[in-house]
Amino acid sequence: MFGKKKKSALTFVAPGTKLSGESHFAGEALIGGEVFGKISSTDKVTIEVDGYVEGELNCAELKVAGHFKGKLKCGKLNITSTGTVEGEMACESMEIFEGGQFIGMRVKEDIALLNSFDSPLAEIEGTLQTG
């Protein structure tokens, strides 16, 4: 009854806020503004309807009601009816509701996804032009 409770942190990026650079969220994150750069979280990240995230994102779970563009690695991806995900992603499970959009490719090899900023297509095109 008097045991210690686990504190869960919540980070909220309000609409109208713009962040850029490298960010790490220790707990759950709710993004209503704009975030650019490398982002990591040990918990769930939610991009609200007016939220926009661009860059590399590594998190346990991602729920997108707004817009994500870039490279993504997560355990679970949920794209709502208003959400859009553009880019490359590696995830264990994915759910897209009617109206939600996924534009890009899903890769199995998450190591190549997060270790390189270059697109695998650029490597193939370079090989075709030189070969």
TALINBEL-V84253 format. One record per backbone hydrogen bond with DSSP energy under -1.0 kcal/mol. NH is the residue of the N-H (numbers start at 1). CO is the residue of the C=O. Records with the same first field share a line. If there is no record, write none. Layout:
NH = CO ; CO
//
This chain:
11 = 28
13 = 30
17 = 14
19 = 34
21 = 36
23 = 38
25 = 40
28 = 9
29 = 44
30 = 11
31 = 46
32 = 13
34 = 17
35 = 52
36 = 19
37 = 54
39 = 56
40 = 23
41 = 58
42 = 25
45 = 61
46 = 29
47 = 63
48 = 31
51 = 48
52 = 33
53 = 67
54 = 35
55 = 69
56 = 37
57 = 71
58 = 39
59 = 73
60 = 43
61 = 43
62 = 76
63 = 45
64 = 78
65 = 47
67 = 51
68 = 84
69 = 53
70 = 86
71 = 55
72 = 88
73 = 57
74 = 90
75 = 60
76 = 60
77 = 93
78 = 62
79 = 95
80 = 64
83 = 80
84 = 66
85 = 101
86 = 68
87 = 103
88 = 70
89 = 105
90 = 72
93 = 75
95 = 77
97 = 79
100 = 97
101 = 83
103 = 85
105 = 87
107 = 89
110 = 108
113 = 109
114 = 110
115 = 111
123 = 119
124 = 120
125 = 121
126 = 122
127 = 123
128 = 124
129 = 125
130 = 126
131 = 127
//
